[in-house]
Amino acid sequence: MNITYTEEKNFTQEQVVNLFKSVGWQSADYPTRLYKALNNSSTVVTSWCGEELVGLVRVLDDSEMVAFIHYLLVNPKYQGNGIANHLMSIVKEKYKDYLYLEVMPDQKKNVPFYIKQGFNVMEDGTAMNIVNENNKY
């Protein structure tokens, strides 16, 4: 399997939606907003099998001190091939001079993956958010 990686934002809205649908993420329900958000993100590293978008990682940063990994996903057909590990290695290298590289996994089942990547669970930290139901579209 020949997987290639790029930081170029050369994906289409349809490719992005298909990838997000493949993992069942709700973001796919907002294709225009998702596509715009990815294009306006600090960093998006994508993985490709030919012309198929098979994975991506999205990072938001302040250009100096902190970078937040917001999305990391791989199409289930391609999971188990080291794609997520490679995406993370690219991000960790790019942000190695930042004071903090942070991630807030949406699901506890993903915590072991991030621990293997060198992240630590913040003992006193907790995830928090506000969902603006009126702004979904």
N, CA, C and O of each residue as an XYZ file, in Angstrom:
548
protein
N       0.861     -1.176      0.000
C       0.000      0.000      0.000
C       0.905      1.236      0.000
O       1.753      1.395      0.878
N       0.715      2.099     -0.987
C       1.519      3.315     -1.114
C       0.725      4.505     -0.582
O      -0.162      5.022     -1.261
N       1.052      4.938      0.640
C       0.387      6.076      1.273
C       1.323      7.274      1.183
O       2.507      7.176      1.507
N       0.784      8.406      0.740
C       1.562      9.638      0.679
C       0.964     10.651      1.653
O      -0.208     10.564      2.022
N       1.784     11.605      2.059
C       1.395     12.600      3.056
C       1.736     13.988      2.540
O       2.744     14.180      1.860
N       0.885     14.956      2.870
C       1.150     16.331      2.457
C       0.520     17.311      3.437
O      -0.472     17.007      4.099
N       1.121     18.494      3.512
C       0.522     19.599      4.256
C      -0.233     20.538      3.323
O      -0.835     21.509      3.779
N      -0.208     20.263      2.040
C      -0.968     21.079      1.091
C      -2.454     20.807      1.300
O      -2.875     19.663      1.469
N      -3.219     21.859      1.286
C      -4.672     21.722      1.470
C      -5.323     21.562      0.098
O      -6.081     22.418     -0.359
N      -5.002     20.440     -0.541
C      -5.472     20.189     -1.900
C      -6.627     19.193     -1.949
O      -6.838     18.528     -2.963
N      -7.371     19.094     -0.852
C      -8.514     18.196     -0.779
C      -9.775     18.940     -1.220
O      -9.839     20.168     -1.154
N     -10.766     18.187     -1.667
C     -12.055     18.774     -2.024
C     -13.024     18.604     -0.860
O     -12.792     17.813      0.054
N     -14.098     19.352     -0.915
C     -15.123     19.222      0.122
C     -15.678     17.802      0.128
O     -15.898     17.229      1.195
N     -15.900     17.242     -1.027
C     -16.440     15.886     -1.121
C     -15.491     14.862     -0.498
O     -15.939     13.956      0.205
N     -14.193     14.994     -0.745
C     -13.225     14.071     -0.167
C     -13.227     14.156      1.354
O     -13.164     13.136      2.041
N     -13.298     15.370      1.871
C     -13.317     15.577      3.324
C     -14.571     14.959      3.930
O     -14.492     14.244      4.929
N     -15.711     15.229      3.339
C     -16.972     14.694      3.856
C     -16.945     13.167      3.833
O     -17.373     12.528      4.794
N     -16.449     12.581      2.753
C     -16.384     11.119      2.676
C     -15.511     10.537      3.782
O     -15.855      9.515      4.375
N     -14.380     11.188      4.060
C     -13.507     10.709      5.129
C     -14.203     10.800      6.487
O     -14.176      9.847      7.266
N     -14.816     11.931      6.767
C     -15.481     12.106      8.064
C     -16.676     11.160      8.206
O     -16.940     10.661      9.300
N     -17.394     10.912      7.118
C     -18.497      9.945      7.158
C     -17.980      8.539      7.430
O     -18.637      7.756      8.117
N     -16.806      8.214      6.896
C     -16.262      6.857      7.062
C     -16.046      6.503      8.535
O     -16.098      5.330      8.906
N     -15.804      7.516      9.374
C     -15.620      7.260     10.808
C     -16.852      7.639     11.621
O     -16.849      7.530     12.847
N     -17.900      8.082     10.942
C     -19.164      8.389     11.612
C     -19.154      9.677     12.409
O     -19.914      9.811     13.367
N     -18.310     10.628     12.036
C     -18.230     11.878     12.782
C     -19.275     12.875     12.311
O     -19.496     13.050     11.113
N     -19.905     13.516     13.265
C     -20.992     14.458     13.016
C     -20.556     15.656     12.174
O     -21.388     16.269     11.504
N     -19.296     15.991     12.196
C     -18.795     17.121     11.403
C     -19.151     16.979      9.924
O     -19.298     17.980      9.223
N     -19.290     15.747      9.449
C     -19.638     15.510      8.044
C     -21.018     16.057      7.698
O     -21.324     16.275      6.525
N     -21.853     16.280      8.714
C     -23.194     16.817      8.484
C     -23.175     18.303      8.138
O     -24.205     18.870      7.774
N     -22.010     18.933      8.252
C     -21.858     20.367      7.988
C     -20.738     20.569      6.972
O     -19.709     21.165      7.291
N     -20.934     20.072      5.746
C     -19.837     20.023      4.776
C     -19.190     21.374      4.471
O     -17.965     21.459      4.386
N     -19.974     22.411      4.308
C     -19.414     23.716      3.977
C     -18.588     24.261      5.135
O     -17.486     24.770      4.933
N     -19.115     24.154      6.330
C     -18.395     24.648      7.514
C     -17.129     23.826      7.758
O     -16.079     24.386      8.076
N     -17.220     22.526      7.614
C     -16.068     21.656      7.823
C     -14.954     21.993      6.830
O     -13.796     22.145      7.219
N     -15.299     22.105      5.579
C     -14.316     22.407      4.532
C     -13.654     23.761      4.785
O     -12.435     23.891      4.675
N     -14.457     24.759      5.121
C     -13.922     26.088      5.414
C     -13.026     26.049      6.642
O     -11.961     26.665      6.651
N     -13.443     25.334      7.676
C     -12.651     25.239      8.908
C     -11.294     24.598      8.643
O     -10.275     25.071      9.144
N     -11.277     23.536      7.866
C     -10.002     22.879      7.561
C      -9.082     23.807      6.769
O      -7.882     23.882      7.036
N      -9.646     24.503      5.808
C      -8.829     25.404      4.996
C      -8.299     26.589      5.788
O      -7.277     27.167      5.415
N      -8.967     26.962      6.868
C      -8.515     28.078      7.703
C      -7.706     27.624      8.912
O      -7.339     28.447      9.751
N      -7.428     26.353      9.014
C      -6.667     25.820     10.144
C      -5.175     26.088      9.970
O      -4.679     26.239      8.854
N      -4.479     26.144     11.090
C      -3.031     26.367     11.067
C      -2.321     25.286     10.260
O      -1.499     25.583      9.393
N      -2.644     24.044     10.551
C      -2.001     22.912      9.887
C      -3.025     21.821      9.637
O      -3.820     21.486     10.515
N      -3.000     21.274      8.441
C      -3.749     20.061      8.120
C      -2.781     19.165      7.352
O      -2.300     19.528      6.278
N      -2.507     18.007      7.909
C      -1.680     17.020      7.225
C      -2.624     15.921      6.764
O      -3.391     15.375      7.557
N      -2.563     15.604      5.486
C      -3.458     14.591      4.929
C      -2.660     13.384      4.460
O      -1.482     13.484      4.118
N      -3.334     12.246      4.455
C      -2.742     11.015      3.925
C      -3.623     10.524      2.781
O      -4.850     10.610      2.832
N      -2.963     10.008      1.753
C      -3.629      9.644      0.507
C      -3.195      8.266      0.036
O      -2.029      7.888      0.150
N      -4.154      7.529     -0.492
C      -3.874      6.297     -1.222
C      -4.336      6.583     -2.640
O      -5.523      6.476     -2.948
N      -3.411      6.941     -3.487
C      -3.774      7.413     -4.827
C      -4.518      8.723     -4.714
O      -4.006      9.686     -4.143
N      -5.723      8.769     -5.256
C      -6.550      9.973     -5.216
C      -7.529      9.986     -4.037
O      -8.304     10.929     -3.882
N      -7.491      8.938     -3.208
C      -8.423      8.840     -2.088
C      -7.819      9.426     -0.817
O      -6.736      9.026     -0.390
N      -8.531     10.378     -0.218
C      -8.152     10.932      1.078
C      -8.476      9.887      2.138
O      -9.642      9.551      2.344
N      -7.441      9.369      2.817
C      -7.665      8.264      3.751
C      -7.423      8.636      5.210
O      -7.747      7.857      6.107
N      -6.857      9.821      5.459
C      -6.629     10.243      6.832
C      -6.216     11.695      6.897
O      -5.754     12.278      5.917
N      -6.395     12.272      8.088
C      -5.913     13.638      8.289
C      -5.765     13.947      9.760
O      -6.392     13.328     10.620
N      -4.919     14.922     10.021
C      -4.770     15.493     11.347
C      -4.838     17.001     11.175
O      -4.245     17.563     10.254
N      -5.568     17.647     12.073
C      -5.754     19.102     12.035
C      -5.197     19.685     13.328
O      -5.453     19.167     14.415
N      -4.424     20.776     13.199
C      -3.822     21.419     14.353
C      -4.138     22.912     14.319
O      -4.058     23.555     13.272
N      -4.495     23.445     15.475
C      -4.708     24.884     15.650
C      -3.602     25.377     16.570
O      -3.370     24.789     17.627
N      -2.915     26.451     16.183
C      -1.806     26.921     17.003
C      -1.783     28.437     17.106
O      -2.433     29.144     16.336
N      -1.001     28.926     18.099
C      -0.867     30.370     18.309
C       0.450     30.898     17.745
O       0.814     32.045     18.004
N       1.150     30.098     16.999
C       2.404     30.389     16.305
C       3.630     30.406     17.205
O       4.718     30.744     16.740
N       3.492     30.057     18.468
C       4.657     30.128     19.343
C       4.623     29.176     20.541
O       5.572     28.422     20.757
N       3.544     29.205     21.318
C       3.566     28.491     22.598
C       2.743     27.206     22.634
O       3.185     26.202     23.193
N       1.558     27.231     22.046
C       0.671     26.081     22.191
C       0.038     25.716     20.853
O      -0.332     26.578     20.055
N      -0.071     24.415     20.638
C      -0.756     23.877     19.469
C      -1.719     22.800     19.956
O      -1.372     21.970     20.797
N      -2.926     22.829     19.416
C      -3.974     21.881     19.796
C      -4.290     20.967     18.618
O      -4.653     21.437     17.539
N      -4.154     19.681     18.826
C      -4.583     18.711     17.815
C      -6.080     18.572     17.973
O      -6.565     18.156     19.026
N      -6.813     18.919     16.929
C      -8.262     18.912     17.028
C      -8.891     17.701     16.364
O      -9.838     17.131     16.907
N      -8.401     17.297     15.225
C      -8.910     16.098     14.550
C      -7.739     15.173     14.236
O      -6.670     15.634     13.835
N      -7.937     13.891     14.414
C      -7.053     12.864     13.883
C      -7.958     11.709     13.500
O      -8.582     11.087     14.360
N      -8.027     11.426     12.222
C      -8.909     10.354     11.779
C      -8.329      9.631     10.575
O      -7.638     10.217      9.741
N      -8.630      8.344     10.510
C      -8.208      7.489      9.402
C      -9.397      6.641      9.000
O     -10.056      6.043      9.852
N      -9.673      6.586      7.716
C     -10.748      5.750      7.193
C     -10.564      4.322      7.718
O      -9.465      3.775      7.623
N     -11.611      3.711      8.265
C     -11.489      2.358      8.827
C     -10.904      1.325      7.858
O     -10.270      0.365      8.296
N     -11.108      1.507      6.553
C     -10.535      0.574      5.569
C      -9.009      0.598      5.593
O      -8.363     -0.355      5.157
N      -8.440      1.678      6.097
C      -6.986      1.857      6.073
C      -6.357      1.827      7.466
O      -5.141      1.964      7.598
N      -7.167      1.651      8.494
C      -6.630      1.606      9.857
C      -5.777      0.353     10.034
O      -6.007     -0.666      9.383
N      -4.802      0.442     10.915
C      -3.907     -0.680     11.157
C      -2.689     -0.689     10.260
O      -1.921     -1.651     10.271
N      -2.497      0.367      9.482
C      -1.359      0.461      8.571
C      -0.347      1.524      8.994
O       0.536      1.882      8.215
N      -0.469      2.031     10.226
C       0.487      3.010     10.726
C       0.244      4.435     10.256
O       1.093      5.304     10.458
N      -0.903      4.690      9.630
C      -1.181      6.026      9.095
C      -1.311      7.047     10.215
O      -0.707      8.118     10.143
N      -2.080      6.737     11.241
C      -2.249      7.671     12.361
C      -0.904      7.942     13.036
O      -0.611      9.081     13.399
N      -0.096      6.910     13.206
C       1.235      7.092     13.797
C       2.079      8.036     12.951
O       2.763      8.910     13.483
N       2.033      7.861     11.645
C       2.835      8.711     10.759
C       2.331     10.155     10.768
O       3.131     11.090     10.784
N       1.014     10.339     10.759
C       0.452     11.687     10.850
C       0.917     12.358     12.134
O       1.297     13.529     12.124
N       0.889     11.620     13.239
C       1.325     12.176     14.518
C       2.815     12.498     14.515
O       3.232     13.497     15.100
N       3.616     11.669     13.865
C       5.059     11.955     13.835
C       5.340     13.244     13.068
O       6.245     13.994     13.431
N       4.583     13.504     12.026
C       4.737     14.752     11.266
C       4.380     15.942     12.149
O       5.102     16.938     12.179
N       3.264     15.834     12.868
C       2.822     16.929     13.739
C       3.811     17.154     14.876
O       4.166     18.296     15.171
N       4.257     16.083     15.512
C       5.194     16.238     16.631
C       6.501     16.878     16.166
O       7.084     17.682     16.894
N       6.958     16.543     14.996
C       8.173     17.162     14.464
C       7.945     18.638     14.166
O       8.772     19.481     14.512
N       6.837     18.946     13.531
C       6.548     20.342     13.170
C       6.437     21.232     14.412
O       6.874     22.383     14.389
N       5.864     20.713     15.481
C       5.604     21.516     16.682
C       6.581     21.228     17.822
O       6.280     21.527     18.977
N       7.730     20.658     17.520
C       8.678     20.263     18.570
C       9.238     21.444     19.358
O       9.694     21.255     20.486
N       9.220     22.645     18.807
C       9.748     23.809     19.514
C       8.685     24.584     20.286
O       9.001     25.582     20.935
N       7.449     24.148     20.226
C       6.375     24.786     20.992
C       6.460     24.328     22.447
O       6.952     23.236     22.729
N       5.992     25.145     23.346
C       5.992     24.785     24.760
C       5.010     23.638     25.024
O       5.319     22.717     25.780
N       3.837     23.695     24.402
C       2.805     22.675     24.606
C       2.252     22.184     23.279
O       1.984     22.974     22.373
N       2.085     20.881     23.174
C       1.311     20.246     22.120
C       0.232     19.475     22.852
O       0.529     18.546     23.604
N      -1.022     19.853     22.639
C      -2.114     19.286     23.422
C      -3.142     18.603     22.534
O      -3.298     18.928     21.356
N      -3.832     17.653     23.131
C      -4.921     16.952     22.467
C      -5.999     16.681     23.507
O      -5.698     16.448     24.677
N      -7.241     16.713     23.080
C      -8.357     16.407     23.958
C      -9.201     15.337     23.260
O     -10.157     15.666     22.557
N      -8.855     14.056     23.451
C      -9.606     12.995     22.774
C     -11.089     13.042     23.145
O     -11.446     13.197     24.313
N     -11.935     12.906     22.142
C     -13.378     12.898     22.385
C     -13.844     11.609     23.039
O     -14.877     11.577     23.709
N     -13.073     10.548     22.840
C     -13.472      9.258     23.396
C     -12.334      8.689     24.244
O     -11.174      8.700     23.831
N     -12.675      8.200     25.417
C     -11.650      7.650     26.323
C     -10.911      6.480     25.707
O      -9.758      6.225     26.053
N     -11.560      5.760     24.794
C     -10.904      4.597     24.181
C      -9.670      4.994     23.371
O      -8.825      4.149     23.074
N      -9.561      6.278     23.012
C      -8.416      6.734     22.223
C      -7.233      7.184     23.080
O      -6.151      7.442     22.552
N      -7.427      7.279     24.384
C      -6.362      7.746     25.282
C      -5.096      6.879     25.171
O      -4.003      7.442     25.111
N      -5.187      5.538     25.141
C      -3.960      4.734     25.035
C      -3.131      5.058     23.782
O      -1.901      5.033     23.834
N      -3.786      5.357     22.675
C      -3.052      5.742     21.460
C      -2.211      6.981     21.724
O      -1.034      7.023     21.368
N      -2.808      7.985     22.343
C      -2.081      9.234     22.596
C      -0.984      9.046     23.645
O       0.064      9.687     23.559
N      -1.205      8.193     24.613
C      -0.151      7.894     25.589
C       1.043      7.264     24.870
O       2.189      7.615     25.149
N       0.780      6.339     23.947
C       1.871      5.728     23.163
C       2.605      6.772     22.330
O       3.774      6.590     21.989
N       1.918      7.872     22.001
C       2.532      8.949     21.227
C       3.330      9.914     22.104
O       3.948     10.850     21.598
N       3.314      9.684     23.430
C       4.091     10.517     24.329
C       3.293     11.549     25.107
O       3.868     12.320     25.876
N       1.989     11.578     24.924
C       1.147     12.510     25.670
C       0.894     11.989     27.074
O       0.934     10.782     27.312
N       0.635     12.897     28.001
C       0.315     12.552     29.382
C      -1.103     13.003     29.705
O      -1.559     14.045     29.233
N      -1.790     12.207     30.512
C      -3.114     12.593     30.979
C      -2.932     13.695     32.013
O      -2.148     13.548     32.951
N      -3.649     14.789     31.844
C      -3.578     15.900     32.798
C      -4.420     15.526     34.007
O      -5.646     15.468     33.914
N      -3.783     15.275     35.127
C      -4.464     14.768     36.321
C      -5.592     15.686     36.799
O      -6.647     15.201     37.208
N      -5.389     16.971     36.752
C      -6.413     17.903     37.232
C      -7.247     18.485     36.093
O      -8.114     19.325     36.332
N      -6.997     18.050     34.864
C      -7.705     18.611     33.716
C      -9.003     17.884     33.434
O      -9.179     16.724     33.808
N      -9.891     18.571     32.781
C     -11.136     17.956     32.327
C     -11.579     18.661     31.056
O     -11.368     19.863     30.896
N     -12.181     17.921     30.171
C     -12.663     18.497     28.914
C     -13.953     19.262     29.159
O     -14.821     18.822     29.913
N     -14.064     20.404     28.517
C     -15.273     21.225     28.650
C     -15.586     21.838     27.290
O     -14.679     22.097     26.500
N     -16.866     22.069     27.018
C     -17.246     22.770     25.798
C     -18.633     23.372     25.924
O     -19.392     23.060     26.841
N     -18.935     24.235     24.986
C     -20.276     24.796     24.807
C     -20.696     24.423     23.393
O     -19.952     24.682     22.448
N     -21.843     23.835     23.228
C     -22.373     23.523     21.915
C     -23.446     24.563     21.605
O     -24.476     24.628     22.275
N     -23.196     25.357     20.603
C     -24.147     26.395     20.188
C     -25.107     25.792     19.165
O     -24.871     25.865     17.959
N     -26.172     25.208     19.651
C     -27.135     24.526     18.801
C     -27.689     25.405     17.679
O     -27.992     24.903     16.597
N     -27.824     26.695     17.924
C     -28.383     27.583     16.913
C     -27.391     27.915     15.805
O     -27.779     28.489     14.788
N     -26.124     27.567     15.982
C     -25.098     27.920     15.001
C     -24.575     26.723     14.221
O     -23.494     26.801     13.637
N     -25.294     25.646     14.196
C     -24.812     24.444     13.530
C     -24.756     24.589     12.016
O     -23.948     23.926     11.366
N     -25.585     25.430     11.454
C     -25.605     25.517      9.986
C     -25.051     26.804      9.488
O     -25.000     27.028      8.279
